[in-house]
């Protein structure tokens, strides 16, 4: 689409083209951020499992010492 017009319609067309480009960039950034949040969440889940396992091991050791 040629956007060389200098009247209001041409200006509006240019503005819509720029807005469309900006929305595309925004969506890309949102997708990247969502992916990073997913990765962080998965890592947090792994770490949480490790802490839970360590806590269980400590509880077993304490119980063995108490008996």
C-alpha positions as CSV (number, residue, x, y, z in Angstrom):
1,X,0.0,0.0,0.0
2,X,1.4,3.4,-1.0
3,X,1.4,5.9,1.9
4,X,2.8,8.9,0.1
5,X,-0.3,11.0,0.4
6,X,0.1,14.1,2.5
7,X,-3.6,14.6,3.2
8,X,-5.4,13.5,6.4
9,X,-6.2,10.1,4.9
10,X,-2.5,9.5,4.1
11,X,-1.4,10.6,7.6
12,X,-4.1,8.3,9.1
13,X,-2.8,5.4,7.0
14,X,0.7,6.0,8.1
15,X,-0.4,6.2,11.8
16,X,-2.3,2.9,11.5
17,X,0.7,1.3,9.8
18,X,3.0,2.5,12.7
19,X,0.4,1.4,15.3
20,X,0.2,-2.0,13.7
21,X,4.0,-2.4,13.8
22,X,4.1,-1.3,17.4
23,X,1.4,-3.8,18.4
24,X,3.4,-6.5,16.7
25,X,6.4,-5.6,18.7
26,X,4.4,-5.5,21.9
27,X,2.9,-8.9,21.2
28,X,6.4,-10.3,20.6
29,X,7.6,-8.8,23.9
30,X,4.7,-10.3,25.8
31,X,5.3,-13.7,24.3
32,X,9.0,-13.5,25.3
33,X,8.1,-12.4,28.8
34,X,5.5,-15.2,29.2
35,X,8.1,-17.7,28.1
36,X,10.6,-16.3,30.7
37,X,7.9,-16.5,33.4
38,X,7.2,-20.1,32.4
39,X,10.9,-21.0,32.7
40,X,11.2,-19.3,36.0
41,X,8.1,-21.0,37.3
42,X,9.5,-24.4,36.2
43,X,12.8,-23.7,38.0
44,X,11.0,-22.5,41.1
45,X,9.0,-25.8,41.1
46,X,12.1,-27.8,40.9
47,X,13.7,-25.9,43.7
48,X,10.6,-26.2,45.8
49,X,10.7,-30.0,45.3
50,X,14.3,-30.1,46.4
51,X,13.6,-28.1,49.5
52,X,10.7,-30.4,50.3
53,X,12.8,-33.5,49.9
54,X,15.6,-32.0,52.1
55,X,13.0,-31.1,54.8
56,X,11.8,-34.7,54.8
57,X,15.3,-36.0,55.1
58,X,16.0,-33.7,58.0
59,X,12.8,-34.7,59.7
60,X,13.7,-38.4,59.3
61,X,17.2,-37.7,60.7
62,X,15.8,-35.8,63.7
63,X,13.4,-38.6,64.4
64,X,16.1,-41.2,64.2
65,X,18.3,-39.2,66.6
66,X,15.3,-38.7,69.0
67,X,14.7,-42.4,69.2
